[in-house]
Amino acid sequence: MQDGEAVDAVDTDADGAYRITDIGAGEYGLSVTAPGCEPAASLLEVAEEDDVRHDVELSPATPVAESGRADDAMSRLR
């Protein structure tokens, strides 16, 4: 993101590598999401005609506790 606007969206390859091309110099926000993981965000400074390598470490998502009564669901099946 730059100035609050999405610049590009890419998917990773099988190894988790990604490449964003054809962006100008400036400060960019990088946000990363993956199923089962907490979202991650970083701020990157890109210089003119510079390649930037930025690794992102994702953390497992925190399990969400759900509550309810299982017998309610079963009674509707009878």
VEXTILUM-238842 format. One record per atom (N, C-alpha, C, O): residue number from 1; residue in three letters; atom name; x, y, z. Coordinates in pm, whole numbers. Layout:
<sites>
<site pos="NUM" code="ALA" site="CA" px="X" py="Y" pz="Z"/>
...
</sites>
This chain:
<sites>
<site pos="1" code="MET" site="N" px="84" py="-117" pz="0"/>
<site pos="1" code="MET" site="CA" px="0" py="0" pz="0"/>
<site pos="1" code="MET" site="C" px="89" py="124" pz="0"/>
<site pos="1" code="MET" site="O" px="196" py="127" pz="61"/>
<site pos="2" code="GLN" site="N" px="40" py="223" pz="-70"/>
<site pos="2" code="GLN" site="CA" px="108" py="352" pz="-70"/>
<site pos="2" code="GLN" site="C" px="0" py="459" pz="-66"/>
<site pos="2" code="GLN" site="O" px="-92" py="459" pz="-147"/>
<site pos="3" code="ASP" site="N" px="12" py="549" pz="29"/>
<site pos="3" code="ASP" site="CA" px="-89" py="653" pz="49"/>
<site pos="3" code="ASP" site="C" px="-229" py="595" pz="68"/>
<site pos="3" code="ASP" site="O" px="-328" py="651" pz="21"/>
<site pos="4" code="GLY" site="N" px="-236" py="480" pz="137"/>
<site pos="4" code="GLY" site="CA" px="-364" py="417" pz="168"/>
<site pos="4" code="GLY" site="C" px="-428" py="341" pz="54"/>
<site pos="4" code="GLY" site="O" px="-539" py="290" pz="69"/>
<site pos="5" code="GLU" site="N" px="-361" py="332" pz="-60"/>
<site pos="5" code="GLU" site="CA" px="-415" py="262" pz="-177"/>
<site pos="5" code="GLU" site="C" px="-333" py="136" pz="-206"/>
<site pos="5" code="GLU" site="O" px="-210" py="138" pz="-198"/>
<site pos="6" code="ALA" site="N" px="-403" py="27" pz="-240"/>
<site pos="6" code="ALA" site="CA" px="-333" py="-95" pz="-280"/>
<site pos="6" code="ALA" site="C" px="-261" py="-72" pz="-412"/>
<site pos="6" code="ALA" site="O" px="-320" py="-20" pz="-507"/>
<site pos="7" code="VAL" site="N" px="-134" py="-110" pz="-417"/>
<site pos="7" code="VAL" site="CA" px="-53" py="-93" pz="-537"/>
<site pos="7" code="VAL" site="C" px="-55" py="-221" pz="-619"/>
<site pos="7" code="VAL" site="O" px="-62" py="-215" pz="-742"/>
<site pos="8" code="ASP" site="N" px="-49" py="-335" pz="-553"/>
<site pos="8" code="ASP" site="CA" px="-44" py="-463" pz="-621"/>
<site pos="8" code="ASP" site="C" px="-84" py="-572" pz="-524"/>
<site pos="8" code="ASP" site="O" px="-79" py="-553" pz="-402"/>
<site pos="9" code="ALA" site="N" px="-125" py="-686" pz="-577"/>
<site pos="9" code="ALA" site="CA" px="-154" py="-804" pz="-497"/>
<site pos="9" code="ALA" site="C" px="-93" py="-923" pz="-570"/>
<site pos="9" code="ALA" site="O" px="-113" py="-939" pz="-690"/>
<site pos="10" code="VAL" site="N" px="-19" py="-1005" pz="-498"/>
<site pos="10" code="VAL" site="CA" px="46" py="-1121" pz="-559"/>
<site pos="10" code="VAL" site="C" px="27" py="-1243" pz="-470"/>
<site pos="10" code="VAL" site="O" px="4" py="-1230" pz="-349"/>
<site pos="11" code="ASP" site="N" px="39" py="-1360" pz="-529"/>
<site pos="11" code="ASP" site="CA" px="39" py="-1486" pz="-456"/>
<site pos="11" code="ASP" site="C" px="183" py="-1536" pz="-449"/>
<site pos="11" code="ASP" site="O" px="265" py="-1505" pz="-536"/>
<site pos="12" code="THR" site="N" px="212" py="-1615" pz="-348"/>
<site pos="12" code="THR" site="CA" px="345" py="-1673" pz="-336"/>
<site pos="12" code="THR" site="C" px="353" py="-1800" pz="-420"/>
<site pos="12" code="THR" site="O" px="251" py="-1856" pz="-461"/>
<site pos="13" code="ASP" site="N" px="477" py="-1844" pz="-445"/>
<site pos="13" code="ASP" site="CA" px="494" py="-1973" pz="-511"/>
<site pos="13" code="ASP" site="C" px="491" py="-2083" pz="-404"/>
<site pos="13" code="ASP" site="O" px="463" py="-2056" pz="-288"/>
<site pos="14" code="ALA" site="N" px="519" py="-2206" pz="-444"/>
<site pos="14" code="ALA" site="CA" px="511" py="-2319" pz="-351"/>
<site pos="14" code="ALA" site="C" px="608" py="-2307" pz="-234"/>
<site pos="14" code="ALA" site="O" px="585" py="-2365" pz="-128"/>
<site pos="15" code="ASP" site="N" px="717" py="-2231" pz="-253"/>
<site pos="15" code="ASP" site="CA" px="815" py="-2211" pz="-147"/>
<site pos="15" code="ASP" site="C" px="787" py="-2088" pz="-62"/>
<site pos="15" code="ASP" site="O" px="861" py="-2060" pz="33"/>
<site pos="16" code="GLY" site="N" px="681" py="-2015" pz="-94"/>
<site pos="16" code="GLY" site="CA" px="648" py="-1894" pz="-19"/>
<site pos="16" code="GLY" site="C" px="714" py="-1768" pz="-72"/>
<site pos="16" code="GLY" site="O" px="701" py="-1662" pz="-12"/>
<site pos="17" code="ALA" site="N" px="785" py="-1779" pz="-184"/>
<site pos="17" code="ALA" site="CA" px="852" py="-1662" pz="-242"/>
<site pos="17" code="ALA" site="C" px="751" py="-1578" pz="-320"/>
<site pos="17" code="ALA" site="O" px="654" py="-1629" pz="-376"/>
<site pos="18" code="TYR" site="N" px="775" py="-1448" pz="-322"/>
<site pos="18" code="TYR" site="CA" px="688" py="-1357" pz="-397"/>
<site pos="18" code="TYR" site="C" px="773" py="-1251" pz="-465"/>
<site pos="18" code="TYR" site="O" px="887" py="-1227" pz="-425"/>
<site pos="19" code="ARG" site="N" px="717" py="-1188" pz="-567"/>
<site pos="19" code="ARG" site="CA" px="788" py="-1081" pz="-638"/>
<site pos="19" code="ARG" site="C" px="684" py="-977" pz="-679"/>
<site pos="19" code="ARG" site="O" px="582" py="-1010" pz="-740"/>
<site pos="20" code="ILE" site="N" px="713" py="-854" pz="-646"/>
<site pos="20" code="ILE" site="CA" px="631" py="-741" pz="-687"/>
<site pos="20" code="ILE" site="C" px="718" py="-657" pz="-779"/>
<site pos="20" code="ILE" site="O" px="828" py="-616" pz="-741"/>
<site pos="21" code="THR" site="N" px="670" py="-631" pz="-900"/>
<site pos="21" code="THR" site="CA" px="752" py="-561" pz="-999"/>
<site pos="21" code="THR" site="C" px="688" py="-429" pz="-1040"/>
<site pos="21" code="THR" site="O" px="570" py="-404" pz="-1016"/>
<site pos="22" code="ASP" site="N" px="769" py="-348" pz="-1103"/>
<site pos="22" code="ASP" site="CA" px="723" py="-223" pz="-1164"/>
<site pos="22" code="ASP" site="C" px="657" py="-127" pz="-1065"/>
<site pos="22" code="ASP" site="O" px="549" py="-73" pz="-1092"/>
<site pos="23" code="ILE" site="N" px="721" py="-108" pz="-951"/>
<site pos="23" code="ILE" site="CA" px="674" py="-5" pz="-858"/>
<site pos="23" code="ILE" site="C" px="785" py="99" pz="-845"/>
<site pos="23" code="ILE" site="O" px="903" py="66" pz="-853"/>
<site pos="24" code="GLY" site="N" px="747" py="221" pz="-825"/>
<site pos="24" code="GLY" site="CA" px="844" py="329" pz="-814"/>
<site pos="24" code="GLY" site="C" px="905" py="338" pz="-676"/>
<site pos="24" code="GLY" site="O" px="866" py="266" pz="-584"/>
<site pos="25" code="ALA" site="N" px="1000" py="427" pz="-663"/>
<site pos="25" code="ALA" site="CA" px="1063" py="451" pz="-534"/>
<site pos="25" code="ALA" site="C" px="961" py="508" pz="-438"/>
<site pos="25" code="ALA" site="O" px="868" py="579" pz="-478"/>
<site pos="26" code="GLY" site="N" px="979" py="477" pz="-310"/>
<site pos="26" code="GLY" site="CA" px="890" py="532" pz="-208"/>
<site pos="26" code="GLY" site="C" px="875" py="438" pz="-91"/>
<site pos="26" code="GLY" site="O" px="942" py="335" pz="-82"/>
<site pos="27" code="GLU" site="N" px="787" py="475" pz="-2"/>
<site pos="27" code="GLU" site="CA" px="759" py="396" pz="118"/>
<site pos="27" code="GLU" site="C" px="629" py="318" pz="94"/>
<site pos="27" code="GLU" site="O" px="528" py="375" pz="53"/>
<site pos="28" code="TYR" site="N" px="635" py="189" pz="120"/>
<site pos="28" code="TYR" site="CA" px="521" py="101" pz="95"/>
<site pos="28" code="TYR" site="C" px="489" py="19" pz="219"/>
<site pos="28" code="TYR" site="O" px="579" py="-18" pz="294"/>
<site pos="29" code="GLY" site="N" px="363" py="-7" pz="239"/>
<site pos="29" code="GLY" site="CA" px="319" py="-101" pz="341"/>
<site pos="29" code="GLY" site="C" px="298" py="-236" pz="276"/>
<site pos="29" code="GLY" site="O" px="236" py="-245" pz="169"/>
<site pos="30" code="LEU" site="N" px="348" py="-341" pz="338"/>
<site pos="30" code="LEU" site="CA" px="332" py="-476" pz="288"/>
<site pos="30" code="LEU" site="C" px="247" py="-552" pz="387"/>
<site pos="30" code="LEU" site="O" px="281" py="-560" pz="505"/>
<site pos="31" code="SER" site="N" px="136" py="-609" pz="342"/>
<site pos="31" code="SER" site="CA" px="54" py="-691" pz="431"/>
<site pos="31" code="SER" site="C" px="47" py="-832" pz="373"/>
<site pos="31" code="SER" site="O" px="34" py="-850" pz="252"/>
<site pos="32" code="VAL" site="N" px="56" py="-930" pz="462"/>
<site pos="32" code="VAL" site="CA" px="62" py="-1070" pz="423"/>
<site pos="32" code="VAL" site="C" px="-43" py="-1147" pz="501"/>
<site pos="32" code="VAL" site="O" px="-54" py="-1133" pz="622"/>
<site pos="33" code="THR" site="N" px="-119" py="-1229" pz="430"/>
<site pos="33" code="THR" site="CA" px="-217" py="-1316" pz="495"/>
<site pos="33" code="THR" site="C" px="-200" py="-1457" pz="442"/>
<site pos="33" code="THR" site="O" px="-162" py="-1478" pz="327"/>
<site pos="34" code="ALA" site="N" px="-230" py="-1554" pz="527"/>
<site pos="34" code="ALA" site="CA" px="-226" py="-1695" pz="488"/>
<site pos="34" code="ALA" site="C" px="-325" py="-1770" pz="576"/>
<site pos="34" code="ALA" site="O" px="-340" py="-1737" pz="694"/>
<site pos="35" code="PRO" site="N" px="-393" py="-1870" pz="521"/>
<site pos="35" code="PRO" site="CA" px="-488" py="-1948" pz="601"/>
<site pos="35" code="PRO" site="C" px="-419" py="-2008" pz="723"/>
<site pos="35" code="PRO" site="O" px="-310" py="-2064" pz="713"/>
<site pos="36" code="GLY" site="N" px="-483" py="-1997" pz="837"/>
<site pos="36" code="GLY" site="CA" px="-431" py="-2054" pz="961"/>
<site pos="36" code="GLY" site="C" px="-324" py="-1971" pz="1028"/>
<site pos="36" code="GLY" site="O" px="-265" py="-2015" pz="1127"/>
<site pos="37" code="CYS" site="N" px="-297" py="-1851" pz="976"/>
<site pos="37" code="CYS" site="CA" px="-193" py="-1764" pz="1033"/>
<site pos="37" code="CYS" site="C" px="-249" py="-1626" pz="1065"/>
<site pos="37" code="CYS" site="O" px="-346" py="-1581" pz="1005"/>
<site pos="38" code="GLU" site="N" px="-184" py="-1560" pz="1161"/>
<site pos="38" code="GLU" site="CA" px="-218" py="-1421" pz="1190"/>
<site pos="38" code="GLU" site="C" px="-167" py="-1334" pz="1076"/>
<site pos="38" code="GLU" site="O" px="-60" py="-1362" pz="1021"/>
<site pos="39" code="PRO" site="N" px="-239" py="-1230" pz="1038"/>
<site pos="39" code="PRO" site="CA" px="-188" py="-1139" pz="935"/>
<site pos="39" code="PRO" site="C" px="-60" py="-1069" pz="983"/>
<site pos="39" code="PRO" site="O" px="-42" py="-1048" pz="1103"/>
<site pos="40" code="ALA" site="N" px="27" py="-1034" pz="890"/>
<site pos="40" code="ALA" site="CA" px="151" py="-963" pz="923"/>
<site pos="40" code="ALA" site="C" px="159" py="-838" pz="836"/>
<site pos="40" code="ALA" site="O" px="109" py="-837" pz="723"/>
<site pos="41" code="ALA" site="N" px="224" py="-734" pz="887"/>
<site pos="41" code="ALA" site="CA" px="240" py="-610" pz="811"/>
<site pos="41" code="ALA" site="C" px="379" py="-553" pz="836"/>
<site pos="41" code="ALA" site="O" px="433" py="-564" pz="946"/>
<site pos="42" code="SER" site="N" px="436" py="-492" pz="732"/>
<site pos="42" code="SER" site="CA" px="568" py="-430" pz="740"/>
<site pos="42" code="SER" site="C" px="567" py="-301" pz="659"/>
<site pos="42" code="SER" site="O" px="486" py="-285" pz="568"/>
<site pos="43" code="LEU" site="N" px="657" py="-211" pz="693"/>
<site pos="43" code="LEU" site="CA" px="677" py="-88" pz="618"/>
<site pos="43" code="LEU" site="C" px="812" py="-100" pz="547"/>
<site pos="43" code="LEU" site="O" px="913" py="-127" pz="610"/>
<site pos="44" code="LEU" site="N" px="813" py="-78" pz="415"/>
<site pos="44" code="LEU" site="CA" px="934" py="-94" pz="335"/>
<site pos="44" code="LEU" site="C" px="968" py="35" pz="263"/>
<site pos="44" code="LEU" site="O" px="879" py="107" pz="217"/>
<site pos="45" code="GLU" site="N" px="1096" py="64" pz="254"/>
<site pos="45" code="GLU" site="CA" px="1145" py="178" pz="176"/>
<site pos="45" code="GLU" site="C" px="1208" py="123" pz="49"/>
<site pos="45" code="GLU" site="O" px="1303" py="44" pz="56"/>
<site pos="46" code="VAL" site="N" px="1157" py="164" pz="-66"/>
<site pos="46" code="VAL" site="CA" px="1209" py="119" pz="-195"/>
<site pos="46" code="VAL" site="C" px="1280" py="236" pz="-262"/>
<site pos="46" code="VAL" site="O" px="1220" py="342" pz="-283"/>
<site pos="47" code="ALA" site="N" px="1408" py="216" pz="-296"/>
<site pos="47" code="ALA" site="CA" px="1485" py="318" pz="-367"/>
<site pos="47" code="ALA" site="C" px="1466" py="299" pz="-517"/>
<site pos="47" code="ALA" site="O" px="1428" py="191" pz="-563"/>
<site pos="48" code="GLU" site="N" px="1492" py="404" pz="-594"/>
<site pos="48" code="GLU" site="CA" px="1477" py="399" pz="-740"/>
<site pos="48" code="GLU" site="C" px="1561" py="285" pz="-798"/>
<site pos="48" code="GLU" site="O" px="1680" py="273" pz="-768"/>
<site pos="49" code="GLU" site="N" px="1499" py="202" pz="-880"/>
<site pos="49" code="GLU" site="CA" px="1563" py="89" pz="-948"/>
<site pos="49" code="GLU" site="C" px="1638" py="-2" pz="-851"/>
<site pos="49" code="GLU" site="O" px="1747" py="-50" pz="-882"/>
<site pos="50" code="ASP" site="N" px="1581" py="-26" pz="-736"/>
<site pos="50" code="ASP" site="CA" px="1643" py="-109" pz="-634"/>
<site pos="50" code="ASP" site="C" px="1561" py="-236" pz="-617"/>
<site pos="50" code="ASP" site="O" px="1439" py="-233" pz="-623"/>
<site pos="51" code="ASP" site="N" px="1630" py="-348" pz="-595"/>
<site pos="51" code="ASP" site="CA" px="1564" py="-473" pz="-558"/>
<site pos="51" code="ASP" site="C" px="1566" py="-482" pz="-406"/>
<site pos="51" code="ASP" site="O" px="1670" py="-461" pz="-344"/>
<site pos="52" code="VAL" site="N" px="1453" py="-512" pz="-347"/>
<site pos="52" code="VAL" site="CA" px="1442" py="-522" pz="-202"/>
<site pos="52" code="VAL" site="C" px="1403" py="-665" pz="-168"/>
<site pos="52" code="VAL" site="O" px="1307" py="-719" pz="-223"/>
<site pos="53" code="ARG" site="N" px="1476" py="-726" pz="-77"/>
<site pos="53" code="ARG" site="CA" px="1438" py="-858" pz="-26"/>
<site pos="53" code="ARG" site="C" px="1381" py="-837" pz="113"/>
<site pos="53" code="ARG" site="O" px="1442" py="-773" pz="198"/>
<site pos="54" code="HIS" site="N" px="1262" py="-892" pz="134"/>
<site pos="54" code="HIS" site="CA" px="1198" py="-878" pz="265"/>
<site pos="54" code="HIS" site="C" px="1129" py="-1009" pz="300"/>
<site pos="54" code="HIS" site="O" px="1029" py="-1045" pz="237"/>
<site pos="55" code="ASP" site="N" px="1181" py="-1078" pz="399"/>
<site pos="55" code="ASP" site="CA" px="1120" py="-1202" pz="447"/>
<site pos="55" code="ASP" site="C" px="1015" py="-1169" pz="551"/>
<site pos="55" code="ASP" site="O" px="1030" py="-1075" pz="629"/>
<site pos="56" code="VAL" site="N" px="908" py="-1246" pz="551"/>
<site pos="56" code="VAL" site="CA" px="798" py="-1225" pz="645"/>
<site pos="56" code="VAL" site="C" px="778" py="-1354" pz="724"/>
<site pos="56" code="VAL" site="O" px="765" py="-1462" pz="667"/>
<site pos="57" code="GLU" site="N" px="777" py="-1341" pz="856"/>
<site pos="57" code="GLU" site="CA" px="753" py="-1457" pz="941"/>
<site pos="57" code="GLU" site="C" px="609" py="-1451" pz="990"/>
<site pos="57" code="GLU" site="O" px="568" py="-1353" pz="1053"/>
<site pos="58" code="LEU" site="N" px="533" py="-1556" pz="962"/>
<site pos="58" code="LEU" site="CA" px="393" py="-1562" pz="1004"/>
<site pos="58" code="LEU" site="C" px="381" py="-1647" pz="1129"/>
<site pos="58" code="LEU" site="O" px="454" py="-1744" pz="1149"/>
<site pos="59" code="SER" site="N" px="287" py="-1608" pz="1215"/>
<site pos="59" code="SER" site="CA" px="259" py="-1682" pz="1338"/>
<site pos="59" code="SER" site="C" px="127" py="-1756" pz="1322"/>
<site pos="59" code="SER" site="O" px="36" py="-1708" pz="1256"/>
<site pos="60" code="PRO" site="N" px="117" py="-1875" pz="1384"/>
<site pos="60" code="PRO" site="CA" px="-10" py="-1947" pz="1378"/>
<site pos="60" code="PRO" site="C" px="-122" py="-1864" pz="1438"/>
<site pos="60" code="PRO" site="O" px="-102" py="-1790" pz="1534"/>
<site pos="61" code="ALA" site="N" px="-240" py="-1876" pz="1379"/>
<site pos="61" code="ALA" site="CA" px="-356" py="-1804" pz="1430"/>
<site pos="61" code="ALA" site="C" px="-395" py="-1858" pz="1566"/>
<site pos="61" code="ALA" site="O" px="-378" py="-1977" pz="1595"/>
<site pos="62" code="THR" site="N" px="-447" py="-1771" pz="1649"/>
<site pos="62" code="THR" site="CA" px="-495" py="-1810" pz="1780"/>
<site pos="62" code="THR" site="C" px="-628" py="-1882" pz="1765"/>
<site pos="62" code="THR" site="O" px="-720" py="-1828" pz="1702"/>
<site pos="63" code="PRO" site="N" px="-640" py="-2002" pz="1820"/>
<site pos="63" code="PRO" site="CA" px="-768" py="-2073" pz="1809"/>
<site pos="63" code="PRO" site="C" px="-880" py="-1993" pz="1874"/>
<site pos="63" code="PRO" site="O" px="-860" py="-1926" pz="1975"/>
<site pos="64" code="VAL" site="N" px="-996" py="-2000" pz="1815"/>
<site pos="64" code="VAL" site="CA" px="-1113" py="-1931" pz="1867"/>
<site pos="64" code="VAL" site="C" px="-1203" py="-2033" pz="1936"/>
<site pos="64" code="VAL" site="O" px="-1242" py="-2133" pz="1876"/>
<site pos="65" code="ALA" site="N" px="-1235" py="-2005" pz="2060"/>
<site pos="65" code="ALA" site="CA" px="-1324" py="-2095" pz="2134"/>
<site pos="65" code="ALA" site="C" px="-1468" py="-2067" pz="2092"/>
<site pos="65" code="ALA" site="O" px="-1511" py="-1952" pz="2085"/>
<site pos="66" code="GLU" site="N" px="-1540" py="-2173" pz="2065"/>
<site pos="66" code="GLU" site="CA" px="-1681" py="-2160" pz="2032"/>
<site pos="66" code="GLU" site="C" px="-1761" py="-2230" pz="2140"/>
<site pos="66" code="GLU" site="O" px="-1715" py="-2326" pz="2201"/>
<site pos="67" code="SER" site="N" px="-1880" py="-2181" pz="2161"/>
<site pos="67" code="SER" site="CA" px="-1964" py="-2246" pz="2261"/>
<site pos="67" code="SER" site="C" px="-2101" py="-2271" pz="2201"/>
<site pos="67" code="SER" site="O" px="-2143" py="-2205" pz="2106"/>
<site pos="68" code="GLY" site="N" px="-2167" py="-2364" pz="2257"/>
<site pos="68" code="GLY" site="CA" px="-2301" py="-2400" pz="2211"/>
<site pos="68" code="GLY" site="C" px="-2338" py="-2535" pz="2267"/>
<site pos="68" code="GLY" site="O" px="-2261" py="-2595" pz="2343"/>
<site pos="69" code="ARG" site="N" px="-2452" py="-2581" pz="2232"/>
<site pos="69" code="ARG" site="CA" px="-2496" py="-2711" pz="2281"/>
<site pos="69" code="ARG" site="C" px="-2506" py="-2807" pz="2164"/>
<site pos="69" code="ARG" site="O" px="-2584" py="-2785" pz="2071"/>
<site pos="70" code="ALA" site="N" px="-2428" py="-2912" pz="2170"/>
<site pos="70" code="ALA" site="CA" px="-2429" py="-3010" pz="2062"/>
<site pos="70" code="ALA" site="C" px="-2563" py="-3083" pz="2055"/>
<site pos="70" code="ALA" site="O" px="-2605" py="-3123" pz="1946"/>
<site pos="71" code="ASP" site="N" px="-2631" py="-3099" pz="2169"/>
<site pos="71" code="ASP" site="CA" px="-2758" py="-3171" pz="2165"/>
<site pos="71" code="ASP" site="C" px="-2865" py="-3091" pz="2090"/>
<site pos="71" code="ASP" site="O" px="-2960" py="-3150" pz="2039"/>
<site pos="72" code="ASP" site="N" px="-2852" py="-2958" pz="2082"/>
<site pos="72" code="ASP" site="CA" px="-2946" py="-2879" pz="2003"/>
<site pos="72" code="ASP" site="C" px="-2937" py="-2917" pz="1856"/>
<site pos="72" code="ASP" site="O" px="-3039" py="-2932" pz="1789"/>
<site pos="73" code="ALA" site="N" px="-2816" py="-2933" pz="1805"/>
<site pos="73" code="ALA" site="CA" px="-2798" py="-2968" pz="1665"/>
<site pos="73" code="ALA" site="C" px="-2847" py="-3109" pz="1638"/>
<site pos="73" code="ALA" site="O" px="-2908" py="-3134" pz="1534"/>
<site pos="74" code="MET" site="N" px="-2822" py="-3200" pz="1728"/>
<site pos="74" code="MET" site="CA" px="-2863" py="-3339" pz="1709"/>
<site pos="74" code="MET" site="C" px="-3014" py="-3354" pz="1714"/>
<site pos="74" code="MET" site="O" px="-3070" py="-3436" pz="1641"/>
<site pos="75" code="SER" site="N" px="-3081" py="-3276" pz="1797"/>
<site pos="75" code="SER" site="CA" px="-3226" py="-3291" pz="1810"/>
<site pos="75" code="SER" site="C" px="-3297" py="-3252" pz="1680"/>
<site pos="75" code="SER" site="O" px="-3405" py="-3303" pz="1652"/>
<site pos="76" code="ARG" site="N" px="-3237" py="-3163" pz="1602"/>
<site pos="76" code="ARG" site="CA" px="-3298" py="-3124" pz="1475"/>
<site pos="76" code="ARG" site="C" px="-3283" py="-3231" pz="1369"/>
<site pos="76" code="ARG" site="O" px="-3357" py="-3231" pz="1271"/>
<site pos="77" code="LEU" site="N" px="-3189" py="-3324" pz="1386"/>
<site pos="77" code="LEU" site="CA" px="-3167" py="-3430" pz="1289"/>
<site pos="77" code="LEU" site="C" px="-3261" py="-3548" pz="1310"/>
<site pos="77" code="LEU" site="O" px="-3277" py="-3630" pz="1220"/>
<site pos="78" code="ARG" site="N" px="-3321" py="-3558" pz="1425"/>
<site pos="78" code="ARG" site="CA" px="-3406" py="-3674" pz="1455"/>
<site pos="78" code="ARG" site="C" px="-3538" py="-3665" pz="1386"/>
<site pos="78" code="ARG" site="O" px="-3621" py="-3754" pz="1400"/>
</sites>
